[in-house]
Amino acid sequence: MRVFKFGGASVKDAAGVRNVAHVLREMGHDQTLVVVSAMGKTTNAMEELVGIYMAHPYGITGSLEGIRRYHMDVVIELFPDAQHPVYHKVALLFLEIEDFFKRNKSPKYNFVYDQIVGYGELLSSTILSEYLITQGLANQWIDVRGLIKTDNHYRDAQVDWEQTASAVSAKLTKGPFYITQGFLGSDENHFTTTLGREGSDYTAAILAYCMDAESVTIWKDVPGVLNADPRYFENAELLHHISYREAIELAFYGASVIHPKTLQPLQGKLIPLHVKSFVDPHAPGTTVSEGEGITPMVPCFIVKKEQVLLKLFSRDFSFIVENSMSELFRLFHQYNIKVELIQNSAISFSVCVDNRFKRLDELLEVLEQKYKVTAVFDVSLYTVRHFDEPSILALQKDKEILLEQRGKETVQLVVA
């Protein structure tokens, strides 16, 4: 079996769905499992819907109607016959969303988030599956929540590998052409869970691992893995080959093409990962597999925007040592604050963090009881792997450097 993953950009409209069918005809679809993300920016729209619901439970009508219209416009363009079964299937999914909002009693944002946001993937995979059938590409739609079993840590669920492997073995056979969803799983009570943002890549890796797949291919709107994000850096170069170890390093630091958790299960069974362009499916792209380093060997640039730089000083001038740092990291974990970079001296501790769960204000109240804290918001964290002096000098030009950290192969800069 092969696993193909198509992201939101590849199915953002009717033309995108048609192109996925073209890619599958060109590259073959026998013995293939397709994992698909939500269409376009649907996940963002679903998040906004949840936010509105949590603030004003009866104010969701306009936002939900916008999401419905977006998907129905795609359906109408792809399926001229208004009697096609896809119309009924899509309508039922929206009825499920409405029914959840009517009967939900939970005040917990993360739980509500997971029950609603995943409908983006259920909608996109349903539309894609039905369209492929009209194009002669017979397939079996399967609900990934019956395959990937997790704990109940909503919005960032951890995979129960034993249960997942058992479910995959029981429900997937090595032959048919399957369509399923990325990003989603379910807990022991069959509530929907999500694997974290950009978790569809991880879904592909989980299923590939459990099926002993031949390969995973992630189809993107870029030619492969580049040494820099072309939105922020000029003259980005294509990396033809990356070792698992190097790819894990790049993912850890925030390279956006590969999800950080995607590579570990693939490396465990030496399953190669291909990153290719759905615009030019026959182009070679990038392969991640066993081997040394990267080809070509060039500096790799990664940037994370909208970070926060915290500087903590002990109020009594006591040393910040093991006990203090242990307490600090416990608090970061407790308040869902992702640590990107740390640097400490005898009486100070600097840390660059990602406030994606919006709980930093709560944490600051706790920290200020013991530490003098300064926070610099909206900073950028630049990481350069395999740096050379020209690359660092170019990066530093016209920027205010707030913090710098160098290792043998990696430089990180926090800039205002």
C-alpha positions as CSV (number, residue, x, y, z in Angstrom):
1,M,0.0,0.0,0.0
2,R,1.0,3.6,-0.6
3,V,-0.3,6.5,1.4
4,F,-1.0,9.8,-0.3
5,K,-1.8,13.0,1.7
6,F,-3.5,16.0,0.1
7,G,-3.6,19.2,2.1
8,G,-6.2,21.9,2.2
9,A,-4.6,23.9,-0.7
10,S,-5.0,20.9,-3.0
11,V,-8.8,20.7,-2.5
12,K,-9.6,24.4,-1.8
13,D,-12.1,24.6,-4.7
14,A,-13.7,22.5,-7.5
15,A,-10.6,23.0,-9.7
16,G,-8.5,21.6,-6.9
17,V,-10.6,18.5,-6.5
18,R,-10.5,17.9,-10.3
19,N,-6.7,18.2,-10.1
20,V,-6.5,15.6,-7.3
21,A,-8.4,13.2,-9.7
22,H,-5.8,14.1,-12.4
23,V,-2.9,13.4,-10.0
24,L,-4.4,10.0,-9.1
25,R,-4.9,9.0,-12.7
26,E,-1.3,10.1,-13.6
27,M,0.3,8.4,-10.5
28,G,-2.0,5.4,-10.1
29,H,-4.5,4.8,-7.4
30,D,-4.5,1.0,-6.9
31,Q,-3.5,-0.1,-3.4
32,T,-3.5,3.5,-2.3
33,L,-4.9,5.2,0.9
34,V,-5.6,8.9,0.4
35,V,-5.6,11.1,3.5
36,V,-7.3,14.5,2.9
37,S,-7.4,17.7,4.9
38,A,-10.2,20.2,5.2
39,M,-10.8,22.4,2.1
40,G,-8.8,25.7,1.9
41,K,-9.2,27.7,5.1
42,T,-12.1,25.7,6.5
43,T,-10.2,24.8,9.7
44,N,-9.8,28.5,10.4
45,A,-13.5,29.1,9.7
46,M,-14.4,26.2,12.0
47,E,-12.2,27.6,14.8
48,E,-14.0,31.0,14.4
49,L,-17.3,29.2,14.6
50,V,-16.3,27.5,17.9
51,G,-15.1,30.8,19.3
52,I,-18.4,32.5,18.5
53,Y,-20.4,29.6,20.0
54,M,-18.4,29.7,23.2
55,A,-19.0,33.4,23.6
56,H,-22.6,33.6,22.2
57,P,-24.2,30.1,21.8
58,Y,-27.0,31.5,19.7
59,G,-24.9,33.6,17.4
60,I,-23.4,31.0,15.1
61,T,-26.0,31.0,12.3
62,G,-24.1,33.4,10.0
63,S,-20.7,31.8,10.4
64,L,-22.1,28.3,9.9
65,E,-24.0,29.4,6.8
66,G,-20.8,30.8,5.3
67,I,-19.1,27.4,5.8
68,R,-22.1,25.6,4.3
69,R,-22.2,27.9,1.3
70,Y,-18.5,27.5,0.6
71,H,-18.8,23.7,0.4
72,M,-22.1,23.8,-1.5
73,D,-20.5,26.0,-4.1
74,V,-17.9,23.3,-4.7
75,V,-20.5,20.6,-4.7
76,I,-22.7,22.4,-7.2
77,E,-19.8,22.9,-9.6
78,L,-18.6,19.3,-9.4
79,F,-22.0,17.6,-9.4
80,P,-24.5,19.2,-11.9
81,D,-27.1,16.6,-11.1
82,A,-28.8,17.9,-8.0
83,Q,-30.1,14.4,-7.2
84,H,-26.6,13.0,-6.7
85,P,-26.2,11.3,-3.3
86,V,-23.4,13.8,-2.3
87,Y,-26.0,16.5,-1.7
88,H,-27.7,14.4,0.9
89,K,-24.4,13.3,2.5
90,V,-23.1,16.9,2.9
91,A,-26.5,18.0,4.3
92,L,-26.4,15.3,6.9
93,L,-22.9,16.4,8.0
94,F,-24.2,20.0,8.6
95,L,-27.2,18.6,10.4
96,E,-24.8,16.8,12.8
97,I,-23.0,20.1,13.4
98,E,-26.2,21.8,14.2
99,D,-27.4,18.9,16.4
100,F,-24.2,19.0,18.5
101,F,-24.6,22.7,19.2
102,K,-28.2,22.1,20.3
103,R,-27.4,19.3,22.7
104,N,-23.9,20.1,23.9
105,K,-23.6,20.7,27.7
106,S,-19.8,20.9,28.0
107,P,-18.3,24.3,28.8
108,K,-14.8,23.0,27.8
109,Y,-13.4,24.8,24.8
110,N,-11.0,22.0,23.8
111,F,-13.7,19.4,23.8
112,V,-16.1,21.5,21.8
113,Y,-13.3,22.4,19.4
114,D,-12.6,18.7,18.6
115,Q,-16.2,17.8,18.1
116,I,-16.7,20.6,15.6
117,V,-13.5,21.5,13.8
118,G,-13.0,18.0,12.4
119,Y,-16.1,18.3,10.2
120,G,-13.9,20.1,7.8
121,E,-12.1,16.9,7.0
122,L,-15.4,14.8,7.0
123,L,-16.8,17.2,4.4
124,S,-13.8,17.4,2.1
125,S,-13.2,13.6,2.1
126,T,-16.9,13.0,1.4
127,I,-16.9,15.4,-1.6
128,L,-13.6,14.1,-2.9
129,S,-14.7,10.4,-2.6
130,E,-17.9,11.0,-4.4
131,Y,-16.3,13.0,-7.2
132,L,-13.6,10.4,-7.8
133,I,-16.4,7.8,-8.2
134,T,-18.0,10.0,-11.0
135,Q,-14.6,10.0,-12.7
136,G,-14.3,6.2,-12.7
137,L,-12.0,6.1,-9.7
138,A,-13.9,3.7,-7.5
139,N,-13.0,4.0,-3.9
140,Q,-14.1,3.2,-0.3
141,W,-14.6,6.2,2.0
142,I,-13.7,5.3,5.6
143,D,-14.0,7.2,8.8
144,V,-10.5,7.6,10.3
145,R,-12.0,8.0,13.8
146,G,-12.6,4.2,13.7
147,L,-8.9,3.6,12.9
148,I,-6.9,6.1,15.0
149,K,-7.6,5.6,18.7
150,T,-6.3,8.2,21.2
151,D,-6.5,9.5,24.7
152,N,-8.9,12.3,25.6
153,H,-6.3,15.1,25.5
154,Y,-8.5,17.2,23.2
155,R,-6.8,19.4,20.5
156,D,-3.5,17.5,21.0
157,A,-4.4,13.8,21.5
158,Q,-1.8,11.1,21.9
159,V,-2.1,8.0,19.8
160,D,-2.9,4.6,21.4
161,W,-0.6,2.6,19.1
162,E,-1.8,-0.8,20.1
163,Q,-5.5,-0.1,19.6
164,T,-4.8,1.8,16.4
165,A,-2.8,-1.0,14.9
166,S,-5.5,-3.5,15.8
167,A,-8.2,-1.3,14.2
168,V,-6.2,-0.7,11.0
169,S,-5.5,-4.4,10.7
170,A,-9.1,-5.3,11.1
171,K,-10.6,-2.6,8.8
172,L,-8.1,-2.0,6.0
173,T,-6.9,-4.6,3.5
174,K,-4.0,-4.2,1.2
175,G,-5.8,-3.8,-2.1
176,P,-8.7,-1.3,-2.3
177,F,-8.5,2.4,-2.9
178,Y,-9.4,4.2,0.3
179,I,-10.3,7.9,1.0
180,T,-10.1,9.0,4.6
181,Q,-9.5,12.1,6.8
182,G,-6.4,13.6,8.3
183,F,-6.1,15.3,11.7
184,L,-8.8,13.2,13.5
185,G,-9.0,10.3,15.9
186,S,-11.4,9.2,18.7
187,D,-11.1,8.4,22.4
188,E,-12.4,5.4,24.3
189,N,-15.8,7.0,24.6
190,H,-15.9,7.6,20.8
191,F,-15.7,11.3,21.0
192,T,-13.7,13.0,18.2
193,T,-10.1,14.0,19.0
194,T,-7.6,16.0,17.0
195,L,-3.9,15.4,16.6
196,G,-2.8,19.1,16.6
197,R,-2.8,21.6,13.9
198,E,-1.3,20.3,10.6
199,G,-1.9,16.8,12.0
200,S,-3.0,15.4,8.6
201,D,0.7,14.6,7.8
202,Y,0.9,12.8,11.1
203,T,-2.3,10.8,10.2
204,A,-0.6,9.6,7.0
205,A,2.4,8.5,8.9
206,I,0.4,6.7,11.6
207,L,-1.6,4.7,9.0
208,A,1.5,4.0,6.9
209,Y,3.3,2.6,10.0
210,C,0.3,0.4,10.9
211,M,0.0,-0.9,7.4
212,D,3.7,-1.4,6.7
213,A,3.2,0.9,3.7
214,E,5.6,1.1,0.8
215,S,5.8,4.9,1.0
216,V,4.1,8.2,2.0
217,T,3.7,11.0,-0.4
218,I,2.6,14.5,0.8
219,W,1.2,16.5,-2.1
220,K,1.9,20.3,-1.7
221,D,1.6,23.5,-3.7
222,V,5.5,23.7,-3.6
223,P,8.0,21.6,-5.6
224,G,9.2,19.8,-2.4
225,V,11.0,20.7,0.7
226,L,12.9,24.0,0.2
227,N,15.8,25.3,2.3
228,A,13.7,28.4,3.2
229,D,10.1,29.6,3.0
230,P,9.8,31.6,-0.2
231,R,7.3,33.9,1.4
232,Y,10.1,35.3,3.7
233,F,13.4,34.4,1.9
234,E,14.5,35.0,-1.7
235,N,16.2,32.4,-3.8
236,A,14.9,29.4,-1.9
237,E,16.4,26.1,-3.2
238,L,14.9,22.6,-3.5
239,L,16.4,19.9,-1.3
240,H,16.4,16.7,-3.2
241,H,17.2,14.4,-0.3
242,I,17.0,14.7,3.4
243,S,17.9,12.1,6.0
244,Y,15.3,11.2,8.6
245,R,17.6,12.7,11.3
246,E,18.0,16.0,9.4
247,A,14.3,16.2,8.6
248,I,13.4,15.6,12.3
249,E,15.8,18.5,13.2
250,L,14.2,20.8,10.6
251,A,10.7,19.8,11.7
252,F,11.6,20.4,15.4
253,Y,12.7,23.9,14.6
254,G,9.5,24.6,12.7
255,A,10.0,23.8,9.0
256,S,6.4,24.1,7.8
257,V,6.4,21.5,5.1
258,I,6.7,18.5,7.4
259,H,4.8,18.1,10.7
260,P,7.2,17.4,13.6
261,K,5.5,14.2,14.7
262,T,5.2,12.8,11.1
263,L,8.8,11.5,10.8
264,Q,9.1,9.3,13.9
265,P,6.8,6.5,12.9
266,L,8.2,6.5,9.3
267,Q,11.8,6.3,10.5
268,G,10.8,3.4,12.8
269,K,10.0,1.2,9.8
270,L,12.2,3.0,7.2
271,I,9.2,4.1,5.2
272,P,10.3,6.8,2.7
273,L,8.5,10.1,2.6
274,H,8.1,11.9,-0.6
275,V,7.1,15.6,-0.8
276,K,5.8,16.4,-4.3
277,S,3.9,19.1,-6.1
278,F,0.3,18.5,-7.1
279,V,0.8,21.1,-9.8
280,D,3.6,19.0,-11.4
281,P,3.2,15.5,-10.2
282,H,5.9,14.0,-12.3
283,A,8.6,16.3,-10.9
284,P,11.0,14.5,-8.6
285,G,10.3,16.6,-5.4
286,T,12.0,15.7,-2.2
287,T,12.6,12.3,-0.6
288,V,13.2,11.8,3.1
289,S,14.8,8.4,3.9
290,E,17.9,6.8,5.3
291,G,21.2,8.5,4.4
292,E,23.4,11.4,5.3
293,G,22.4,15.0,5.8
294,I,20.8,17.0,3.0
295,T,21.4,17.3,-0.7
296,P,22.5,19.9,-1.7
297,M,24.3,21.0,1.4
298,V,23.1,24.6,1.9
299,P,22.0,26.7,4.9
300,C,18.4,26.0,5.8
301,F,16.3,28.9,7.1
302,I,13.2,28.6,9.4
303,V,11.2,31.5,10.8
304,K,8.4,31.4,13.4
305,K,6.4,34.6,13.7
306,E,4.2,35.9,16.5
307,Q,6.4,34.5,19.3
308,V,6.9,35.9,22.8
309,L,10.2,36.5,24.5
310,L,10.1,36.1,28.3
311,K,12.9,37.2,30.6
312,L,12.6,36.1,34.2
313,F,14.7,37.5,37.1
314,S,14.7,36.0,40.6
315,R,13.3,38.7,42.9
316,D,15.7,37.7,45.8
317,F,18.7,37.3,43.5
318,S,18.9,33.6,44.2
319,F,20.3,31.4,41.5
320,I,18.0,29.9,38.9
321,V,19.2,26.3,39.1
322,E,17.7,22.8,38.6
323,N,14.8,23.2,41.1
324,S,13.8,26.5,39.6
325,M,13.9,25.3,36.0
326,S,12.0,22.2,36.9
327,E,9.2,24.3,38.3
328,L,9.3,26.6,35.3
329,F,9.0,23.8,32.8
330,R,6.2,22.2,34.8
331,L,4.3,25.5,34.6
332,F,4.9,25.8,30.8
333,H,3.4,22.3,30.4
334,Q,0.5,23.1,32.7
335,Y,-0.5,26.2,30.7
336,N,0.1,24.6,27.3
337,I,3.0,27.0,26.4
338,K,5.3,25.6,23.8
339,V,9.0,26.4,24.5
340,E,11.0,27.2,21.4
341,L,14.3,28.5,22.8
342,I,15.9,28.8,26.3
343,Q,18.9,30.6,27.7
344,N,19.8,31.1,31.3
345,S,22.4,32.8,33.5
346,A,22.9,32.6,37.3
347,I,19.9,34.9,38.1
348,S,17.9,35.2,34.9
349,F,16.1,32.9,32.5
350,S,15.1,33.8,28.9
351,V,12.7,31.8,27.0
352,C,11.0,32.2,23.6
353,V,7.6,30.7,23.6
354,D,4.6,30.1,21.3
355,N,1.3,31.1,22.9
356,R,-0.9,29.1,20.5
357,F,-3.3,28.0,23.3
358,K,-3.7,31.6,24.4
359,R,-2.9,30.9,28.1
360,L,0.1,33.1,28.5
361,D,-1.7,35.7,30.6
362,E,-2.7,33.0,33.1
363,L,0.9,31.9,33.3
364,L,2.3,35.4,33.7
365,E,0.1,35.9,36.8
366,V,1.7,32.8,38.4
367,L,5.3,33.7,37.4
368,E,5.1,37.2,38.7
369,Q,4.5,36.0,42.2
370,K,8.1,34.7,42.3
371,Y,9.9,36.4,39.5
372,K,10.3,39.8,37.9
373,V,9.0,39.1,34.4
374,T,9.4,41.1,31.2
375,A,7.6,40.0,28.0
376,V,8.3,41.2,24.5
377,F,5.4,40.2,22.2
378,D,5.3,39.6,18.5
379,V,8.9,38.7,18.0
380,S,10.2,36.4,15.3
381,L,12.5,33.4,15.9
382,Y,14.9,32.6,13.1
383,T,16.7,29.3,13.0
384,V,19.5,28.5,10.5
385,R,20.7,25.0,10.1
386,H,24.2,24.4,8.5
387,F,24.8,28.1,8.8
388,D,27.8,30.0,7.3
389,E,28.8,33.6,8.1
390,P,27.3,35.2,5.0
391,S,23.9,33.7,5.8
392,I,24.1,35.0,9.4
393,L,25.2,38.5,8.3
394,A,22.4,38.6,5.7
395,L,19.8,37.6,8.3
396,Q,21.0,40.1,10.9
397,K,20.8,43.0,8.5
398,D,18.4,45.8,9.6
399,K,17.1,43.7,12.5
400,E,17.2,44.3,16.2
401,I,18.6,41.1,17.8
402,L,17.1,40.4,21.2
403,L,18.7,37.0,21.8
404,E,21.3,34.9,19.9
405,Q,22.2,31.2,20.5
406,R,24.8,29.3,18.5
407,G,25.7,25.6,18.3
408,K,27.9,23.7,16.0
409,E,25.4,23.4,13.2
410,T,22.5,25.7,14.3
411,V,22.1,29.4,15.0
412,Q,18.9,30.8,16.5
413,L,18.0,34.5,16.6
414,V,15.1,36.2,18.4
415,V,14.4,39.5,16.6
416,A,12.0,42.4,17.2
